[in-house]
Amino acid sequence: MKVLIVDDEPIAQQILENLSRKVSYLNIVGICDNAIMALESIQETQPDLIFLDIQMPEMTGLEMLRILRQKNILVIFTTAFHEYALESYELDAVDYLLKPVAFERFLKAVTKANELFKLKQIQHSSVAAPKSGETKNYVWAKEGRKRVQICIEDIILVQALKDYMELQMPTGKVILNITMNKIEELLPPPFFLRVNRSCIVRKSAIKYIQDMHIEINLPTVKRIPIGPTYWEDVKKHIVELF
């Protein structure tokens, strides 16, 4: 991934640069002192991921992210102030790193970003390639008396309905005669997470977790409860802020 560092503190810039150089798939393409400079640099460097400080002169990192939301760039906030965490996630930031940043915590954040980056690449190739020539990311499933072709990358939520499974996608939903175990075999583990006995969610669709519930980017679905026996597994997959 091409990485841009945006921070007005030289020491913070150096720390992020040193941490990034320890991760083989991160390639630093620029370092900027402020958001205005960064917005100009983005046009030239086309970064995939930005490490973005929040409190900067002229324009804050939060204000910059609001501009970037239409550019499909991954953003990890780096700041010394924890009170901006909720707002950063509402703006769909990948993660929120508190300074000073330890390498272990840094690695968790960039691993999550790398998963999302790979997913974006898969989705792009799935759209670009004709369905007849690319079957790797599609599955055929029985819906009533017909068989439908489903793109795995479009699935946001899977819910069990007695002997059936309801798959929620941005374009609508499909109800299939298939078992939960079979669905789990079809869904790539790095991108999907079982949160209770009857629900599997796409990790990148999770907006926030609160009071043992998950809210996802799907307006037709209310909060999803996390089953007590699944909580420890959920914590292993979700980067937490403590």
Secondary structure, DSSP 8 states (H G I E B T S, - for coil): -EEEEE-S-HHHHHHHHHHHHTSTT-EEEEEESSHHHHHHHHHHH--SEEEEESS-SSS-HHHHHHHHGGGT-EEEEEES-GGGHHHHHHTT-SEEEESS--HHHHHHHHHHHHHHHHHHHHHHHHHHS-GGG--TTEEEEEETTEEEEEEGGG--EEEEETTEEEEEETTEEEEES--HHHHHHHS-TTTEEEEETTEEEEGGGEEEEETTEEEES-TT---EE--GGGHHHHHHHS----
